[in-house]
Amino acid sequence: MPSIPLPLKGACRCGCVEIEVSKPPIATAACHCPGCQKMSSSAYSMTAIIPADGFVVTKGEPVIGGLHGQDLHHHFCGHCMTWMFTRIEGVDWFVNVRPTMLEETAWFRPFMETFTSTKQPFAETGAVRSFPEFPAMEELGPLMKEYQAWVEARD
């Protein structure tokens, strides 16, 4: 897996909203939940879990879209409606960034896949770890360490 060329710049499809990632992900994933399937119009969505202090919107004002739930806040470009990133209410230490928004994506590989219980039969991600739902919050620390070891072994 190629090294991550930080900082990573990115934008929505139309360019009205731009983002920048200045810290490497603490994990990467593919999510097979029905909501991600619908919002991505695909078999799964991809995410790079970025430390919150390593992510910034540099241009434009994203809008909340998707579920409009109390816990998940999906951020979209208000013009082209591209799903760009997600924040979880009460979890202020990371942001789930859609890696396809970034100009450079060769480094991205999903380390884990979630919600395999609703996975499309043909969908393959190449992920190292699989979970029938989302892992419990207490599992995230050990998973992040495992992800870091996986990245270092691939460099």
HELIX and SHEET records of a PDB file:
HELIX    1   1 PRO A   34  SER A   40  1                                   7    
HELIX    2   2 ALA A   52  GLY A   54  5                                   3    
HELIX    3   3 PRO A   99  MET A  101  5                                   3    
HELIX    4   4 THR A  116  THR A  118  5                                   3    
HELIX    5   5 MET A  137  ARG A  154  1                                  18    
SHEET    1   A 3 LEU A   8  ALA A  11  0                                        
SHEET    2   A 3 GLU A  18  VAL A  21 -1                                        
SHEET    3   A 3 PHE A  55  LYS A  59 -1                                        
SHEET    1   B 8 VAL A  63  GLY A  65  0                                        
SHEET    2   B 8 LEU A  72  PHE A  76 -1                                        
SHEET    3   B 8 TRP A  83  ILE A  88 -1                                        
SHEET    4   B 8 VAL A  91  VAL A  97 -1                                        
SHEET    5   B 8 SER A  45  PRO A  51 -1                                        
SHEET    6   B 8 ALA A  27  CYS A  31 -1                                        
SHEET    7   B 8 MET A 112  THR A 114  1                                        
SHEET    8   B 8 ARG A 129  SER A 130  1                                        
END                                                                             
